[in-house]
Amino acid sequence: MLWLLQRVIIQLIGVLVVSLAGGPSYAPEGFFGTFYRWDSGYFACIAAQGYLGQDCQGGSGLERIAFFPLYPMLSSAVAWLVSAGAMSTESVSFGLWLVAAAGSVFAVVGVYRIAEHRFDQGTARRAAALLLFSPYAVFLVASYSEALYLAAAVWAWYFCLRRRYLLTGLLGVVASASRASGMFLIVALLVLYLVDVRRRGERIRVLDLVAIGSGGAGVLAYWGWLYFTTGDLLAWFHAQSEGWHRRTRWPWETLLNQVIHVLREPKWDWQVQAVLELGAAAGIAVAIFLFVRRKEWASATLVGSTAVSLMTSNSYLSLARNTLTLFPLFILLADLTGGPRRRWFWMLFAGGCALLVFNTVQLALGNWAD
């Protein structure tokens, strides 16, 4: 019910904004193009033309290589089925929408199950609500890969907690074939396993490690295909660098660049997002400290490794949006805001809703990153 409520609210806001102000020219018209923005063009291009096919609007050139394959592949399959093999812009946009919608359902149920397994139903409900109404939860509705990745990641985590390691590995493959974050997820799952084995006083089993570690096959398969296709072992990294100027920097250099963005961004919507990125970085740093203090080593590994990768680039670009995929954050906040601290939950929930509405309007307008 929470998922349905969130979905209806966000879709209504998007449709209302587009009907009153119009959307960007590159987005398909109609309901399924309401949140077809920015990176959606690359996913649609991959779904329709492949990685090395002809150029297409919104996703031309080798920049497509920067996007992992599973989300556009599944969307392409949906588009092919609904159009009886006659691929079109409308069928592809529907495919992108449907895969994201299905992924978001499984994602929120998975977060609920993890929180329920570790704590109780009240904490689970708070975790689900904080996820669905977090500032960037609009990307569970948008034609982006976050929902698919998150669905696979949370259920891989859940099955690892339940010691069903073959399912953990299989879902890890889905996650690592969906987003680069899958690399950090696999490492965190291995930490989750090792901590659990030590806590129970049992021996480490090589077969269990192999089952969990096999989740990295998704990213390895993609990079292997890129090497045999392009001859460049680092093609994915080069696409990131050439398309978005992402290069490794010392963390203090990245912080300085982000502060400059806050002070000098030419557009107000960019400036607001630069401030939110800086706030997200501070919040993540506090969360990592709390995970370490609580000895939640797997959560610290997942959140910390993802944060380090994003906080040693040119700026904190996409850091705030990636908080959506860092599901241990929402479970942590849900646990911290139970019982006598319930008022803090409502404050967080209200603040998340306000920023979610703001970001939803901005996304529907096509602002903030174009």
DAGI-V156169 format. One record per pair of residues at least 12 apart in sequence whose ideal C-beta (glycine too) atoms are under 10 Angstrom apart, sorted by the first residue. I is the first residue (numbers start at 1). GAP is how many residues later the second one is. D is the distance in whole Angstrom. If there is no record, write none. Layout:
# DAGI-V156169
i->[I:I]
gap->[GAP:GAP]
d->[D:D]
This chain:
# DAGI-V156169
i->[2:2:2:2:2:2:2:2:3:3:3:3:3:3:3:3:3:3:3:3:4:4:5:5:5:6:6:6:6:6:6:6:6:6:6:6:6:6:7:7:7:7:7:7:9:9:9:9:9:9:9:10:10:10:10:10:10:10:10:10:10:10:10:10:10:10:11:11:11:11:11:11:11:12:12:13:13:13:13:13:13:13:13:13:14:14:14:14:14:14:14:14:14:14:14:14:14:15:15:15:15:15:16:16:16:17:17:17:17:17:17:17:17:18:18:18:18:18:18:18:18:19:19:20:20:21:21:21:21:22:22:22:23:23:23:23:23:23:23:24:24:24:24:24:24:24:24:24:24:25:25:26:26:26:26:26:26:26:26:26:27:27:27:27:27:27:27:27:27:28:28:28:28:28:28:28:28:28:28:29:29:29:30:30:30:31:31:31:32:32:32:32:32:32:32:32:32:32:32:33:33:33:33:33:33:33:34:34:34:34:34:34:34:35:35:35:35:35:35:35:35:35:35:35:35:35:35:36:36:36:36:36:36:36:36:36:36:37:37:37:37:37:37:37:37:37:37:37:37:37:37:37:38:38:38:38:38:38:38:38:38:39:39:39:39:39:39:39:39:39:39:39:40:40:40:40:40:40:40:40:40:40:40:40:41:41:41:41:41:41:41:42:42:42:42:42:42:42:42:42:42:42:42:43:43:43:43:43:43:43:43:43:43:43:43:43:43:43:43:43:43:43:43:44:44:44:44:44:44:44:44:44:44:44:44:44:44:45:45:45:45:45:45:45:45:45:45:46:46:46:46:46:46:46:46:46:46:46:46:47:47:47:47:47:47:47:47:47:47:47:47:47:47:47:47:47:47:47:48:48:48:48:48:48:48:48:48:48:49:49:49:49:50:50:50:50:50:51:51:51:51:51:51:51:51:51:51:51:51:52:52:52:52:52:56:57:59:61:61:61:62:62:62:62:62:62:62:63:63:63:63:63:64:64:65:65:65:65:65:65:65:65:65:65:65:65:65:66:66:66:66:66:66:66:66:66:66:66:66:67:67:67:67:67:67:67:67:68:68:68:68:68:68:68:68:68:68:68:68:68:68:68:68:69:69:69:69:69:69:69:69:70:70:70:70:70:70:70:70:70:70:70:70:70:70:70:71:71:71:71:71:71:71:71:71:71:71:71:71:71:71:72:72:72:72:72:72:73:73:73:74:74:74:74:74:74:74:74:74:74:74:75:75:75:75:75:75:75:75:75:75:75:75:75:76:76:76:76:76:77:77:78:78:78:78:78:78:78:78:78:79:79:79:79:79:79:79:79:80:80:81:82:82:82:83:92:93:94:95:96:96:96:96:97:97:97:98:99:99:99:99:99:100:100:100:100:100:100:100:100:100:100:100:101:101:101:101:102:102:102:103:103:103:103:103:103:103:103:103:103:103:103:104:104:104:104:104:104:104:104:104:104:104:105:105:105:106:106:106:106:106:106:106:107:107:107:107:107:107:107:107:107:107:107:107:107:107:107:107:107:108:108:108:108:108:108:108:108:108:108:108:108:108:109:109:109:109:109:109:110:110:110:110:110:110:110:110:110:110:110:110:110:110:111:111:111:111:111:111:111:111:111:111:111:111:111:111:111:111:111:111:112:112:112:112:112:112:112:112:112:112:112:113:113:113:113:113:113:113:113:113:114:114:114:114:114:114:114:114:114:114:114:115:115:115:115:115:115:115:115:115:115:115:116:116:117:117:117:117:118:118:118:118:119:119:119:119:120:120:122:122:122:122:122:123:123:123:123:123:123:123:123:124:124:125:126:126:126:126:126:126:126:126:126:126:126:126:126:127:127:127:127:127:127:127:127:127:127:128:128:128:129:129:129:129:129:129:129:130:130:130:130:130:130:130:130:130:130:130:131:131:131:131:131:131:131:131:131:131:132:132:132:132:132:133:133:133:133:133:133:133:133:133:133:134:134:134:134:134:134:134:134:134:134:134:134:134:135:135:135:135:135:135:135:135:135:135:135:135:135:135:135:135:135:136:136:136:136:136:136:136:136:136:136:136:136:136:136:136:137:137:137:137:137:137:137:138:138:138:138:138:138:138:138:138:138:138:138:139:139:139:139:139:139:139:140:141:141:142:142:142:144:144:144:144:145:145:145:145:145:146:146:146:146:146:146:146:147:147:147:148:148:148:148:148:149:149:149:149:149:149:149:149:149:149:149:149:150:150:150:150:150:150:150:150:151:151:151:151:152:152:152:152:152:152:152:152:152:152:152:152:152:152:153:153:153:153:153:153:153:153:153:153:153:153:153:153:153:153:153:153:153:154:154:154:154:154:154:154:155:155:155:155:155:155:155:156:156:156:156:156:156:156:156:156:156:156:156:156:156:156:156:156:157:157:157:157:157:157:157:157:157:157:157:157:157:158:159:159:159:159:160:160:160:160:160:160:160:160:160:160:160:160:161:161:161:161:161:163:163:163:163:163:164:165:165:165:165:165:165:165:165:165:165:165:165:166:166:166:166:166:167:168:168:168:168:168:168:168:168:168:168:168:169:169:169:169:169:169:169:169:169:169:169:170:170:170:170:171:171:171:172:172:172:172:172:172:172:172:172:172:172:172:172:173:173:173:173:173:173:173:173:173:174:174:175:175:175:175:175:175:176:176:176:176:176:176:176:176:176:177:177:177:177:177:177:177:177:178:178:178:179:179:179:179:180:180:180:180:180:180:180:181:181:181:181:181:181:181:181:181:182:182:182:182:182:182:183:183:183:183:183:183:183:183:184:184:184:184:184:184:184:184:184:184:184:185:185:185:185:185:185:185:185:186:186:186:186:186:186:186:186:186:187:187:187:187:187:187:187:187:188:188:188:188:188:188:188:188:188:188:188:189:189:189:189:189:189:189:190:190:190:190:190:190:190:190:191:191:191:191:191:191:191:192:192:192:192:192:192:192:193:193:193:193:193:193:193:194:194:194:194:194:195:195:195:195:195:196:197:199:219:222:222:223:223:223:226:226:240:241:244:244:244:244:245:245:245:245:246:246:246:246:246:246:246:247:247:247:248:248:248:248:249:249:249:249:249:250:251:251:251:251:251:251:252:253:253:253:253:254:254:254:254:254:254:254:254:254:254:255:255:255:255:255:255:256:257:257:257:257:257:258:258:258:258:258:258:258:258:258:258:258:259:259:259:259:260:260:261:261:261:261:261:261:261:261:261:262:262:262:262:262:262:262:267:267:267:267:268:268:269:269:269:269:269:269:269:269:270:270:270:270:271:272:272:272:272:272:272:273:273:273:273:273:273:273:273:273:273:274:274:274:274:275:276:276:276:276:276:276:276:276:276:277:277:277:277:277:277:277:277:277:277:277:278:278:278:278:279:279:279:279:280:280:280:280:280:280:280:280:280:280:280:281:281:281:281:281:281:281:283:283:283:283:284:284:284:284:284:284:284:284:284:284:284:284:284:285:285:285:285:286:287:287:287:287:287:287:287:287:287:287:287:287:288:288:288:288:288:288:288:290:290:290:290:290:291:291:291:291:291:292:294:294:296:296:296:298:299:299:299:299:299:299:300:301:302:302:302:302:302:303:303:303:303:303:303:303:304:306:306:306:306:306:307:307:307:307:309:310:317:318:320:320:321:321:330:330:333:333:333:333:334:336:337]
gap->[106:110:123:126:127:129:130:131:98:101:102:103:104:105:106:109:125:128:129:137:101:128:124:127:128:98:102:122:123:125:126:127:131:132:134:135:347:350:94:97:98:125:133:134:123:124:132:344:347:348:351:24:25:122:123:127:128:130:131:132:346:347:349:350:353:354:20:23:24:86:90:130:349:22:348:21:125:128:343:344:347:348:350:351:17:19:20:21:23:124:127:128:346:347:349:350:351:15:16:19:20:349:18:345:348:17:343:344:345:346:347:348:349:12:13:15:16:17:346:347:348:15:345:344:345:340:343:344:345:342:343:344:12:13:14:340:341:342:343:12:13:14:17:34:340:341:342:343:346:32:341:12:14:15:18:31:32:33:340:344:13:14:17:31:62:66:116:337:339:12:16:60:61:62:64:65:66:68:115:60:61:64:60:63:64:62:63:66:58:59:60:61:62:63:64:65:66:69:111:56:57:60:61:63:64:110:59:63:107:108:109:329:330:58:61:62:65:103:104:105:106:107:108:109:325:328:329:22:53:56:57:60:61:106:107:108:330:21:101:102:105:106:107:325:326:327:328:329:330:331:332:333:20:104:105:106:325:328:330:331:332:19:20:27:28:100:103:104:105:106:279:330:18:19:35:52:53:56:57:60:102:103:104:105:15:16:17:18:19:23:102:14:16:17:18:19:21:22:23:24:25:30:201:15:16:21:24:25:26:28:29:30:32:33:49:50:52:53:56:57:100:101:102:12:13:14:15:28:31:32:35:45:48:49:51:52:99:12:13:14:15:16:18:19:22:27:47:13:18:19:21:22:23:25:26:27:29:30:46:12:22:24:25:26:27:28:29:30:31:32:33:40:44:45:46:48:49:52:24:27:28:31:39:40:41:43:44:47:15:23:27:38:14:19:22:23:26:13:14:16:18:21:171:174:175:178:179:184:188:12:13:174:177:178:33:32:13:178:181:182:168:170:173:176:177:180:181:176:177:179:180:181:175:179:157:161:164:165:167:170:171:172:173:174:175:177:178:114:169:170:171:172:173:174:175:176:177:178:180:77:78:111:112:113:169:172:176:77:80:81:107:108:109:110:111:112:113:114:150:151:154:155:168:76:108:109:149:152:153:156:157:29:75:78:79:82:103:104:105:106:107:108:109:112:148:152:24:25:28:29:32:72:73:74:75:76:77:78:106:107:108:20:23:24:27:73:106:26:104:105:21:22:24:25:26:28:29:71:74:100:104:16:17:18:19:20:21:22:23:24:25:68:70:73:15:16:19:20:23:18:22:13:14:16:17:18:19:20:21:24:12:13:14:15:16:17:19:20:12:15:14:12:13:16:12:51:50:49:48:46:47:48:49:44:45:46:45:44:46:48:49:52:39:40:41:42:43:44:45:46:47:48:51:39:40:42:46:45:46:49:37:41:42:43:44:45:46:47:48:49:71:75:27:28:33:35:36:37:42:43:44:46:47:35:42:46:41:42:44:45:46:48:49:21:24:25:33:39:40:41:42:43:44:45:46:47:48:217:218:220:19:20:21:23:24:29:32:39:42:43:46:219:222:15:19:42:45:46:49:18:21:40:41:42:43:44:45:46:47:48:49:61:217:13:16:17:19:20:21:39:40:42:43:44:46:47:216:217:219:220:223:12:13:14:15:16:17:19:42:46:219:222:14:15:41:42:44:45:46:48:49:13:40:41:43:44:46:47:213:214:216:217:12:13:15:16:212:213:215:216:217:219:220:12:42:40:41:44:45:43:178:213:217:212:215:216:219:215:218:212:216:217:220:223:208:210:211:212:213:214:215:216:207:210:209:204:205:207:208:209:210:211:212:216:219:220:222:223:200:201:202:203:204:205:206:207:208:210:202:203:206:201:205:216:219:220:223:224:199:200:201:202:203:204:207:215:218:219:222:19:23:193:196:198:199:200:202:203:221:198:217:220:221:224:215:216:217:218:219:220:221:222:223:224:189:190:195:196:199:214:215:217:218:219:221:222:225:141:144:145:185:186:188:189:216:217:218:219:220:221:222:223:224:225:140:144:182:184:185:186:187:188:189:216:219:220:223:224:227:187:215:216:218:219:222:223:183:186:217:218:219:220:221:222:223:224:225:226:182:183:185:186:220:221:224:184:219:222:218:221:222:35:177:180:219:32:33:34:36:180:32:33:35:175:176:178:179:31:177:178:26:27:29:30:31:25:26:27:28:29:30:31:32:33:36:175:176:25:28:29:31:174:175:176:177:20:23:24:27:18:19:20:21:22:23:24:25:26:27:30:33:63:66:18:19:21:22:23:25:26:28:29:31:32:33:35:36:62:149:172:173:174:17:21:31:171:173:174:177:12:13:15:16:17:19:20:12:13:14:15:16:17:18:19:20:26:29:30:32:33:36:56:59:14:15:18:28:31:32:35:141:142:145:170:171:174:13:12:13:30:53:12:28:29:30:32:33:36:48:51:52:55:138:28:31:32:35:137:30:33:34:37:45:47:24:28:40:42:43:44:45:46:47:48:49:50:41:42:45:46:48:44:18:21:22:24:25:40:43:44:45:46:47:17:20:39:41:42:43:44:45:46:47:48:41:44:45:47:14:18:44:13:14:17:18:39:40:41:42:43:44:45:46:47:13:41:42:43:44:45:46:47:48:41:44:14:40:41:43:44:150:38:39:40:41:42:43:44:45:46:38:39:40:41:42:43:44:45:40:41:147:39:40:143:146:39:42:56:57:60:126:129:38:121:124:125:128:129:141:144:145:33:34:36:37:40:143:32:33:35:36:37:122:123:126:117:118:119:120:121:122:123:124:125:141:142:30:31:113:116:117:120:121:140:26:27:28:29:30:31:32:33:116:25:26:28:29:111:114:115:118:109:110:111:112:113:114:115:116:117:118:140:23:24:26:27:109:112:113:18:19:22:23:25:26:108:111:105:106:107:108:109:110:111:20:104:105:106:107:109:110:12:15:16:18:19:20:105:14:15:18:103:104:100:101:102:103:106:102:12:96:17:13:14:12:13:14:12:13:73:73:69:70:73:74:68:69:70:72:63:64:67:68:69:71:72:65:66:67:61:64:65:66:62:63:64:65:66:62:30:56:57:60:61:62:60:59:60:61:62:27:56:57:58:59:60:61:62:63:65:23:26:56:57:60:61:59:56:57:58:59:60:16:17:19:20:23:53:56:57:58:59:61:15:19:56:57:14:55:12:13:14:16:17:53:54:55:56:12:13:14:15:16:53:54:100:101:102:103:99:100:89:90:93:96:98:99:100:101:97:98:99:100:97:83:86:87:90:95:96:43:44:45:47:48:86:89:94:95:96:41:42:43:46:45:40:43:44:45:47:79:82:83:92:33:34:38:39:40:41:42:43:44:45:46:37:38:41:42:37:40:41:76:27:30:36:38:39:40:41:42:43:46:49:26:29:30:35:38:39:42:37:40:46:50:19:20:22:23:26:27:32:35:36:38:39:42:45:18:19:22:26:46:12:13:16:17:20:36:39:41:42:45:46:49:12:13:15:16:19:20:41:39:42:43:45:46:12:13:37:38:41:12:38:41:32:35:36:30:27:28:29:30:32:33:28:27:23:24:25:26:27:19:20:23:24:25:26:29:22:13:16:17:19:20:12:15:16:19:13:12:52:51:35:39:38:48:18:22:12:15:16:19:14:12:12]
d->[7:9:8:6:6:9:5:8:10:7:6:10:9:5:8:10:8:10:6:9:9:10:10:8:9:9:8:10:9:9:4:6:7:9:8:8:10:9:7:8:9:9:8:6:10:9:10:9:9:8:8:9:8:10:10:8:6:8:5:9:8:9:10:5:9:9:8:7:8:10:10:7:9:10:10:9:9:10:9:7:5:7:10:7:9:10:4:6:10:8:8:9:6:8:8:4:10:10:7:6:10:8:10:9:8:8:8:6:9:9:4:6:10:10:10:8:6:9:6:8:9:10:10:10:10:9:8:6:10:10:8:9:9:8:8:10:7:7:6:9:7:9:10:9:10:8:4:9:7:9:9:9:9:6:10:6:5:10:8:9:8:8:10:8:10:8:9:10:7:9:8:10:5:6:8:4:9:10:10:9:9:9:7:8:9:9:9:8:7:9:9:5:5:9:8:4:8:10:8:9:9:5:9:9:8:8:10:9:8:9:9:9:6:10:9:8:9:7:8:10:6:4:6:8:8:6:7:9:10:9:5:7:8:8:5:10:10:9:10:10:6:8:9:10:6:8:9:6:9:9:8:8:8:9:10:9:9:8:9:6:7:9:9:9:7:10:9:8:6:8:10:9:7:9:10:10:8:6:10:10:7:4:7:10:8:7:2:5:9:10:9:9:7:4:9:10:7:5:10:8:5:8:9:9:7:9:6:10:10:6:5:10:7:10:9:10:10:6:10:10:6:8:7:8:9:7:6:8:8:9:9:8:5:7:9:6:8:8:6:3:7:10:10:6:9:8:9:7:5:9:6:10:7:9:4:8:9:8:10:9:10:9:4:7:9:5:4:9:9:6:9:8:9:5:10:7:7:10:9:10:7:8:6:9:8:9:6:10:9:10:10:9:8:10:9:10:9:5:6:9:8:9:10:9:8:8:9:10:10:8:9:10:7:8:10:9:9:9:9:8:8:10:8:8:6:7:8:6:9:7:4:8:8:9:9:6:9:8:9:6:6:10:8:4:9:10:9:9:9:7:9:9:4:5:9:9:6:7:9:10:7:10:9:9:9:9:10:7:10:8:10:8:6:6:6:7:9:8:8:7:6:10:9:10:6:8:9:9:6:8:10:9:8:7:9:9:9:7:9:9:4:5:9:10:7:9:10:8:6:8:8:9:8:4:9:9:5:8:9:6:8:9:9:8:9:8:10:9:8:10:8:9:9:5:10:9:9:10:7:10:9:9:7:9:9:4:5:8:8:5:8:8:10:9:9:7:6:9:10:7:9:8:9:7:4:8:9:5:6:9:4:5:8:7:4:8:9:10:9:8:8:6:7:9:9:9:7:10:9:9:4:8:9:8:9:6:10:9:9:8:6:10:9:7:7:7:6:7:8:8:4:7:10:9:8:10:7:8:8:8:8:10:8:8:3:4:8:7:4:8:10:9:10:8:9:9:4:7:9:4:9:8:7:9:9:8:8:9:8:4:8:8:7:10:8:9:7:9:6:9:9:4:4:9:8:6:9:9:9:8:9:5:9:6:6:10:8:9:9:9:9:10:10:10:8:9:8:9:10:10:10:8:6:9:8:3:5:9:8:6:10:10:8:8:5:6:9:5:9:8:10:10:5:10:9:9:5:9:6:7:9:5:7:10:7:5:10:9:9:10:10:10:10:10:8:8:10:5:10:9:9:8:6:9:6:5:10:7:7:9:10:6:4:8:10:10:9:10:8:5:10:6:8:10:10:10:7:6:8:8:10:7:8:8:8:6:8:10:8:8:6:9:9:10:7:10:5:6:10:9:6:10:9:7:8:8:9:8:4:8:10:6:7:9:6:10:9:8:8:10:10:5:5:9:8:4:8:10:8:10:8:9:8:8:10:6:9:10:9:5:9:10:6:6:8:8:6:7:7:9:9:8:7:9:5:9:10:9:9:9:10:9:10:9:9:6:9:10:5:5:10:9:6:10:7:6:9:7:9:9:9:10:5:9:8:7:10:7:10:9:7:9:8:9:8:6:9:8:4:6:10:8:6:10:9:9:10:6:5:8:6:5:9:9:8:8:6:10:9:6:8:10:10:6:9:9:9:9:10:6:9:10:5:5:9:9:5:9:6:10:6:9:9:10:8:7:8:9:9:6:10:10:9:10:10:10:5:6:10:10:9:8:9:8:8:6:6:9:9:10:8:9:9:5:8:8:6:9:9:4:4:9:6:7:9:10:6:8:9:9:9:7:5:9:7:9:8:9:9:9:5:7:8:4:4:9:9:6:9:8:9:9:9:8:8:9:5:9:9:9:8:7:10:5:10:9:9:10:9:7:9:7:9:9:10:10:5:10:10:8:9:10:5:10:9:9:5:8:8:4:5:9:8:6:10:9:7:9:10:6:10:9:7:9:10:10:8:8:7:7:8:9:9:8:8:10:9:7:10:9:10:9:9:5:9:5:6:8:10:10:7:10:8:10:7:10:8:9:8:7:9:9:8:9:9:7:9:8:5:9:9:4:5:10:9:10:9:9:5:9:9:9:10:6:10:9:8:9:7:5:10:9:7:9:9:10:8:4:6:7:4:5:9:8:9:8:8:10:10:9:7:7:5:6:10:9:7:8:7:2:7:8:7:10:9:7:5:8:5:4:9:10:8:8:7:9:7:10:7:9:9:10:6:6:7:3:4:8:9:8:10:10:8:3:7:10:7:6:7:10:10:10:9:9:7:7:10:8:10:9:9:8:10:9:9:6:8:10:7:6:9:7:8:6:6:10:10:10:7:9:6:10:8:9:9:7:6:9:9:4:5:10:9:7:10:10:7:9:10:9:6:9:9:9:7:7:9:5:5:9:9:8:10:10:9:10:9:9:6:8:6:9:5:7:9:4:4:9:9:7:9:9:5:8:7:10:7:9:8:10:7:6:6:9:10:9:9:10:5:5:9:8:5:8:8:9:8:4:8:8:9:9:6:7:9:6:10:8:10:9:10:8:9:8:9:5:6:10:9:10:10:9:10:8:8:6:10:10:9:9:10:9:8:7:9:9:6:10:10:10:10:5:6:9:8:10:9:7:6:9:6:7:9:9:6:6:6:9:7:10:10:8:6:5:10:10:8:10:9:10:9:9:6:6:6:7:6:7:10:10:9:8:8:10:9:8:9:9:6:5:8:10:7:10:6:6:8:9:9:5:5:9:9:9:7:10:10:9:8:9:4:9:8:9:10:6:8:9:5:6:10:9:6:10:10:8:8:10:10:9:10:10:10:6:9:5:4:9:10:9:6:8:10:10:10:8:9:8:10:8:10:9:10:7:9:9:8:9:5:8:8:8:9:10:10:9:9:5:9:10:7:9:9:10:9:10:8:4:7:8:5:5:9:10:10:10:7:9:9:10:10:8:10:9:9:7:10:5:4:9:8:6:10:10:7:8:6:6:6:8:10:9:8:8:10:6:8:9:5:9:8:10:8:9:9:7:7:8:10:9:8:9:10:8:9:6:9:9:9:8:8:6:6:8:10:6:10:6:5:7:10:10:10:6:10:10:8:7:8:7:9:7:9:8:9:7:9:8:8:9:9:4:8:8:7:8:10:9:7:9:6:10:10:9:5:9:6:7:9:10:9:6:9:8:6:7:8:9:8:9:6:9:9:9:9:9:10:10:10:8:6:10:10:9:9:9]
